[in-house]
Amino acid sequence: MVTTEVKITDKQFKQLSDIVYKETGIVLDEKKYNLLVARLSKRMRKTKTKTVSDYVQLILDKEEEFANFIDATTTNHTFFFRENKHCEYMLKTLDNSKPLKIWCAASSSGEEPFSIAFQLLEHSFSFSIFASDVSDSMLAQCRQAIYPKEKIKNVSLPVLHKYFQNGRGKWQNFVRVRPEVKKLVTFGKFNLLHDIPSDEFDIIFCRNVMIYFDVQTRQHVVNRLCRAIKPGGYFFVGMSESLHGLDHDLINVVSSGYQKK
Ligand SMILES: C[S@@+](CC[C@H](N)C(=O)[O-])C[C@H]1O[C@@H](n2cnc3c(N)ncnc32)[C@H](O)[C@@H]1O
């Protein structure tokens, strides 16, 4: 199938990247031109929209397509047991007699919160995890907790057997997180830029998302999330991220991991 990509003017690129920035904090600079065009083209095909200006009007008029567009512009790459050093640090440092309230604040399709859940269960912690994202389609995947088998390549056999169910029939190439694990994780939409946390957590994971933000947005997000960490609680960012250059009152305790005084 031949798919043609739309042509957009500099003005339209700026208009669309401004919309994404205002809604999510994600910076789409000229280096992301091809990415934006590819994802915009896909949405335009899907909505059968002929011109870019018609599509801009559509997202301004229709909340649902606005959400679909934002959804299409997010990068959702994740995998089970990604950057697991943080979880290992937690298991080594924390006392499993105290229940933990955890927040995965950009959980994408759910591999991160479920990986944390498997390990806490293995170490007999009692816990609850709130997993959130700005993307509706990612949240739908989290709630399903069904993954194609190629996504579990780096999951050990004991973990696979204990915490996943094998699909049958048309689902034979898929696995599903067992319901007893799934019920320990709740999912909800939370926009790091605009929503205000209404709860306090022992640990917040906000990994591999601030990399898409500029310094100003990072500071804004860190200010808000820090208020939601209990005293003595932890904050983890992605391994290639840090709070360097930002104002905060956290202590760096492990690579890309911080503790509130
Ligand atoms: C690359 S994934 C990271 C997933 C996981 N935390 C990990 O480290 O593997 C980044 C996620 O951040 C989400 N995201 C982007 N901007 C956001 C915002 N303003 N509020 C909440 N989530 C956002 C995206 O939808 C995406 O699912």
The ligand as a Tripos MOL2 file, in Angstrom:
@<TRIPOS>MOLECULE
LIG
   27    29     1     0     0
SMALL
NO_CHARGES

@<TRIPOS>ATOM
      1 C1          8.5620    6.8120   26.8920 C.3       1 LIG1
      2 S1          7.1170    6.5300   27.8530 S.3       1 LIG1
      3 C2          7.8200    6.0820   29.4210 C.3       1 LIG1
      4 C3          7.1520    4.8780   30.0150 C.3       1 LIG1
      5 C4          7.7620    4.3590   31.3090 C.3       1 LIG1
      6 N1          7.7100    5.3470   32.3460 N.3       1 LIG1
      7 C5          9.1680    3.8890   31.0920 C.2       1 LIG1
      8 O1         10.1060    4.4980   31.6350 O.co2     1 LIG1
      9 O2          9.3770    2.9010   30.3750 O.co2     1 LIG1
     10 C6          6.5920    8.2220   28.1460 C.3       1 LIG1
     11 C7          5.1200    8.3170   28.5100 C.3       1 LIG1
     12 O3          4.8580    9.6410   29.0110 O.3       1 LIG1
     13 C8          3.5460   10.0000   28.6340 C.3       1 LIG1
     14 N2          3.4100   11.4790   28.6980 N.ar      1 LIG1
     15 C9          3.9060   12.4160   27.8560 C.ar      1 LIG1
     16 N3          3.5470   13.6390   28.2570 N.ar      1 LIG1
     17 C10         2.8110   13.4820   29.3800 C.ar      1 LIG1
     18 C11         2.1410   14.3840   30.2540 C.ar      1 LIG1
     19 N4          2.1540   15.7080   30.0660 N.pl3     1 LIG1
     20 N5          1.4710   13.8630   31.3170 N.ar      1 LIG1
     21 C12         1.4370   12.5190   31.5360 C.ar      1 LIG1
     22 N6          2.0480   11.6200   30.7380 N.ar      1 LIG1
     23 C13         2.7230   12.0970   29.6640 C.ar      1 LIG1
     24 C14         3.4060    9.4400   27.2300 C.3       1 LIG1
     25 O4          2.0540    9.2810   26.8600 O.3       1 LIG1
     26 C15         4.1790    8.1160   27.3340 C.3       1 LIG1
     27 O5          3.3150    7.0320   27.5750 O.3       1 LIG1
@<TRIPOS>BOND
     1     1     2 1
     2     2     3 1
     3     2    10 1
     4     3     4 1
     5     4     5 1
     6     5     6 1
     7     5     7 1
     8     7     8 2
     9     7     9 1
    10    10    11 1
    11    11    12 1
    12    11    26 1
    13    12    13 1
    14    13    14 1
    15    13    24 1
    16    14    15 ar
    17    14    23 ar
    18    15    16 ar
    19    16    17 ar
    20    17    18 ar
    21    17    23 ar
    22    18    19 1
    23    18    20 ar
    24    20    21 ar
    25    21    22 ar
    26    22    23 ar
    27    24    25 1
    28    24    26 1
    29    26    27 1
@<TRIPOS>SUBSTRUCTURE
     1 LIG1         1 GROUP 0 **** ****
